[in-house]
Amino acid sequence: MALLNKNNQKLIHNLPLGGNIGIVGVPPLQAFTILHERQAIINDLDEPLVHKNMEETIGYLPRVYCAILRTVLLNSLHMKLDAIVMDVGPGKCDCALHVATIMSDTLSIPVITTRNMDDENFGTPLCRAEIPLSKKMSQITASIQDPTPAPAPTSCQPTAGFWGVPPRDFSLLDSFPATTHVYGWARCMENKTPANLALELHYNPTIPTVFFAQAFCAKTALAKHLASRHPRSLFLDADVTAGNSVQAKIQAFLELSGVSLDPC
Amino acid sequence: MSLAETEPRIMASKERPAHQQVDIGTGHNGKRYCHHYVNELTALARGGEALITDKNYVLLDCGSRDIKFVRYENGKIADMGWNAECGASMGFTIELLGHYYDIDYSTLAVPHRTFNVICGVLGMSHIFDAITNGASEAEAVARFVKGIAINAFRFAGSPAKIYLSGGLCANPLFVNSIPAETIPLGRFVLLKGLELYALQQDNQ
């Protein structure tokens, strides 16, 4: 396990007992271990947690910007948090690094930045399990907060693939069959190695796969590139919400690729 | 049922009998009026499979309010796209402009110059600017239509040969403005897809 630097260890150790802590990306395992010792209430700020207008963020960020990071900022502006632990290393992105600076200058709470280089593989059983994809993705994002390996569900034979990050709008996942296997950065999340590029590059060429990235994210380049190498693929990006045309593309791609939407 | 009753025909939305529900439908308002809805991309792809004998092709549908395409390689779907935002209202705007300026598109030659149009609505300001700068109304509208055609062509991946579907197949200025070999299939490609879909359902 890669260790936090001493300054960050001290900062997280000194957070109030039972404090309300926001996290962004996948901070190092050691950060979660300390947060659990401090009995912190952990809030994943990458997910929409407040019902506020996204346009509020344009005072701080360009309108044409990653919807996940706009969501992080919106949550941070409205939630009563004691601190934010935000990964800004190669397992997240440069945009997060710059947004961390904006948040640090804007918010009145500590914004503790980490660079997660953890390289211990925890495995990816959820990514290969037969669970409705939206629920599976929720379990994957929740799993990063647990410093111990979760009970492994049984894996299933995949009929489709989803490569990419957890989308800003999980309804994008509703059209996939439960037998969809998860690849890309979401797989790195479950493995607790968000900076593992080799794992992120992995896909299954034998199953129809949707390569997804958030619009305006650097990962769109990788998603498009990998989709061009995969024999049965669809490159897809979406911004804040998954509109009708996005849903239709997924449904048409799966249907025309012969994917049964019935669970196995 | 007579042949006339099974031939496709166009009916204005306002003439549609109130509360009429059909067995199967597609299109942007389709969900409201049918018992079984088929997504437009699927209908387009199935229609293309029925009408096109090539194994490798691009089929682009240019309708009133969006553009979409499917690309097939070796007889299998390889790529697709649906632009309901930046491609919005292209066909609608072309028709509107034709009425407004009383233009017969079949008489207009493809202009040498074009506008960089990515949206039917936003692109209209180019027309007004060109007219202000001395272009005739017909010339300005023709540049606009060419800009729309080139944008749709690029959206479909700029293939050397392209099959066309949708109402804009009937607009020779639009079809001739696409810088590729074009094969218009008419506006009933999605309907053909629906027909196949319904037959499949019956067989199952």
Interface residues (C-beta under 8 A of the other chain):
Chain A: R232 L234 F235 G243 N244 S245 A248 K249 Q251 A252 F253 E255 L256 S257
Chain B: N39 E40 L41 T42 A45 D66 K68 V70 K76 I77 D79 M80 G81 W82 N83 A84 E85
